[in-house]
Amino acid sequence: MILGGRIGYFSRLRKGDSRLLVLEALKKRPMHGYEVAKEISQMFKGLYQPSPGAIYPTLQWLEDEGYVRTEAVDGRRVYTITGEGLDFLEERREKLARLMEMCNQMMDDERARLLIAGRKLAQTFFMLWSEGDEAKLREAVTVLEDARRKLAELMLR
């Protein structure tokens, strides 16, 4: 999942960028695909959450190229970076550093916390909306309008 606004860069990550991010995550320790996605998300303070549709094809490409190897552990595929993968990553160290720096410059801790809170609010909103309970919906409108007014007041200070 990608948040919009100033961090729209994440929607334009190229395949090469995601390969570097996956390898950087695997440098820490062997992981299964879900853990790789979580690790990448943590690199970006939760603002970029790669989908399984992005992670698993990237892992497959990296395995095909010999940059990661897999083994079954408790019925799950666990990926480990290889020496070739470490070399591939090192050769592109500057590109990875530029990517991380650009992303980190876009978002300080408070902006990150605000965007994550907004995403959680939106998720809760849609769960409530899909319930369709009229009384809850009326109350939710009141809560949201109050929150909107309070946010507008913050901008005026």
C-alpha positions in Angstrom: 0.0 0.0 0.0 1.3 3.4 -0.9 0.2 6.7 0.6 -0.3 9.7 -1.7 0.8 13.3 -1.5 4.4 14.2 -1.1 5.5 10.6 -1.1 4.2 9.8 -4.5 7.7 8.7 -5.4 6.9 5.2 -4.0 4.3 4.7 -6.7 7.2 5.1 -9.3 9.7 2.7 -7.8 11.3 0.9 -10.6 12.1 -2.8 -10.6 15.7 -2.2 -10.0 14.8 -0.1 -6.9 12.7 -2.9 -5.4 15.5 -5.4 -6.1 17.9 -3.3 -4.1 15.4 -2.8 -1.2 14.7 -6.6 -1.0 18.4 -7.3 -1.0 19.0 -4.6 1.6 16.3 -6.2 3.8 17.8 -9.7 3.4 21.2 -8.4 4.4 19.9 -8.4 8.0 18.9 -12.0 8.1 17.1 -14.8 6.2 13.4 -14.0 5.9 10.2 -15.2 4.2 8.5 -12.9 1.8 6.1 -11.4 4.3 9.0 -10.5 6.6 10.8 -8.9 3.6 7.8 -6.7 2.9 7.6 -5.7 6.6 11.3 -4.9 6.8 11.0 -2.7 3.7 8.0 -1.0 5.2 10.0 -0.3 8.4 12.8 1.3 6.3 10.2 3.8 5.2 8.5 4.3 8.6 5.5 2.4 7.4 4.8 4.9 4.5 5.6 2.4 1.8 4.2 -1.1 2.2 5.1 -3.3 -0.8 2.5 -5.7 -1.8 3.0 -9.4 -2.2 2.5 -8.8 -6.0 5.7 -6.7 -5.9 7.8 -8.7 -3.4 7.3 -12.3 -4.7 8.2 -11.7 -8.3 11.2 -9.7 -7.2 12.3 -12.5 -5.0 11.8 -15.0 -7.8 14.0 -12.8 -10.2 16.7 -12.5 -7.5 16.6 -16.3 -7.0 16.8 -16.9 -10.8 19.8 -14.6 -11.0 21.5 -16.3 -8.0 21.3 -13.3 -5.7 19.2 -15.1 -3.2 18.6 -18.8 -2.3 15.6 -20.4 -0.7 15.0 -23.2 1.7 11.9 -24.6 3.3 11.6 -23.8 7.0 8.4 -24.9 8.8 6.6 -25.2 5.4 7.6 -21.7 4.3 10.1 -20.5 1.8 12.9 -18.6 3.5 15.2 -16.4 1.4 18.9 -15.8 2.1 21.1 -13.3 0.3 24.0 -15.0 -1.5 27.6 -13.7 -2.0 26.5 -12.7 -5.5 23.6 -10.8 -4.1 25.9 -9.0 -1.7 28.1 -8.1 -4.7 25.1 -6.9 -6.7 24.0 -4.7 -3.9 27.4 -3.3 -3.2 27.9 -2.4 -6.9 24.7 -0.4 -6.6 25.3 1.0 -3.1 25.3 4.7 -4.3 21.9 4.2 -6.1 20.5 2.7 -2.9 21.9 5.5 -0.8 20.3 8.1 -3.1 17.0 6.3 -3.0 17.0 6.1 0.8 18.1 9.7 1.2 15.5 11.1 -1.1 12.7 9.1 0.6 14.0 10.1 4.1 14.2 13.8 3.1 10.5 13.7 2.1 9.3 12.6 5.4 10.2 13.5 9.0 8.9 11.6 12.0 5.8 13.8 12.6 4.7 13.8 9.0 5.1 10.0 8.9 3.0 9.6 12.1 0.3 11.9 10.7 0.1 10.0 7.4 0.0 6.6 9.1 -2.8 7.9 11.5 -4.7 9.2 8.4 -4.4 5.8 6.7 -5.7 4.0 9.8 -8.6 6.5 10.0 -9.4 5.8 6.3 -9.3 2.0 6.9 -11.6 2.3 9.9 -13.9 4.7 8.0 -14.4 2.1 5.1 -15.0 -0.7 7.5 -17.7 1.3 9.3 -19.1 2.5 5.9 -19.4 -1.1 4.7 -21.4 -2.1 7.8 -24.2 0.2 6.7 -25.7 0.7 10.2 -27.6 4.0 9.9 -27.2 5.0 13.5 -23.5 4.4 13.5 -23.1 6.2 10.2 -24.9 9.3 11.6 -22.6 9.3 14.6 -19.6 8.8 12.4 -20.5 11.9 10.4 -20.6 13.9 13.6 -17.2 12.5 14.7 -15.6 13.2 11.3 -17.0 16.7 11.1 -15.7 17.5 14.6 -12.2 16.1 13.7 -12.2 18.2 10.5 -13.0 21.4 12.4 -10.3 20.7 14.9 -7.8 20.1 12.1 -8.8 23.3 10.4 -8.3 25.2 13.7 -4.8 23.7 14.0 -4.0 25.2 10.6 -5.1 28.7 11.8 -2.8 28.7 14.8 
